[in-house]
C-alpha cells in the first residue's frame, strides 16, 4: 500500500535541562498528533528510535513508556537501536507496517536525552555508553571512538582523492549557516570559515567546529494510508514515502575493504532508489549524516550524487548550500541543529516533510518535489535511506 506522512513535529534541540525525557516524548508525540488531526485512538503502533536510554536515563522499554505517556496504552510498541541510525530504522519499521497492511496508522518517534548530571549518571558510565556504538572488544575498549575512526577515513580520502582541509571546513561553515535559519537548531549562529580552520583540533583533521553536538531532542511523525491521509490533510499537504532502503556493513573498522566508502550507505541508497523508481537527478534536497564534516562529503558520493572523490570539489563550488544544485542539510545537520542520537533519523524526516509542505521558512528550497534522508550508525555498519515525494 502507499504510505503517507500526515503529521510531523520536533522539539527544539539543545541542552534541555528543564525537560525530562518523558516531557520531550509527550511534546513531540502530541505535536505530531495535533499536526495530523488524528484521534490518538486510531494509532495502532509506535516505533521508537532510542540509542542509550538504558544508560543515560536509566530507562529500558522506552517505546512502552511513550505509549503510556501519550495515552496510547492500546498501541503496540517497539524500541529499535542502531546507534546513530536508530531513528531511521524506526521509520522504516513504521513504513513497512503500513505498506504491508498490518496497520493503518502508526507513530514513529526518535528521542534521546544525552545531557544528564554526573550525580545521576557518573562520567565513566556516560563514556562507556558513548563507546557502545562501536566494536567495544576489538576497538572501543582499546581507545578507538567515533572521532578517531572517522578521522582515519577522512585522512585516507584526502590521500587518495586530494580532498582538502578547506573543503571539510566548508561543510561545517555551510551547515552552521543553515542552522542559523532553523528555529529548532541547538546552534543558531553562523561561524566563519576562518574560525573553523583556526579552531582546536580534536582528531586530525577535525576541529571542534566540525563534530556533531551532544544534544537532547525528540521528533515524531504519523504514517498512514493514502485514503486516510486525504481525509486528514484537508489542506492538501500530502507527503508520500516512495522509497526505503536499509543497508549493512562491517561493524569492525579494522577488517573493512575500504576506508573511503560505506557499503551500508551504497546498498541502502540503491534499494531506496529502485523502490522509488526515480533517479538521483530528481532529488531536490537532502538531509544526510554529518557526524563529522568529512562524513557529508563521503555520503554524497556513496549516495550516488557525485563520483567518488568529487564530493570535496562539489562542496567547494557551493552546490550543497541553499540556492545550490543540491542543498544538503538545510536543517543545519548534526553540527548545528544537533545530534540527539536516537532522534536524528526521525528529525530528518520532519525537516524534509516541512520542505515538501513549503513550511521550512527561511531555509525553504523553492519548488522541492523530491527529498532524501540518510543516516549512518555504528561507524558505518548500518544505514537507512528514505525518499519522499510532495503530493500524490
Secondary structure, DSSP 8 states (H G I E B T S, - for coil): --EEEEEEEE---B--TT--HHHHHHHHHHHHHHHHT--GGG--EEEEE-SSHHHHSS---HHHHHHHHTT-TTSEEEEE--GGGHHHHHHHHHHHHHHTTS-SEEEEEEEEE----TTTS-HHHHHHHHHTTS-TTTTGGGT--HHHHHHHHHHHHHHHH---HHHHHHHHHHHHHHHHT-TT-S--S---HHHHHHS-EEETTEETTSB----EEEEEEEEEEHHHHHHH-TT---EEEEEEEEEE--SSGGG-S-SS--HHHHHHHHHHHHHHT--GGG--EEE---SBHHHHHHHHHHTTSS-TT-HHHHHHTTTTSTTSSSEE-TT-HHHHT---GGGHHHHHHHHHHHHHTT--GGG--TT--EEEEEEEETTTTEEEEEEEEE--
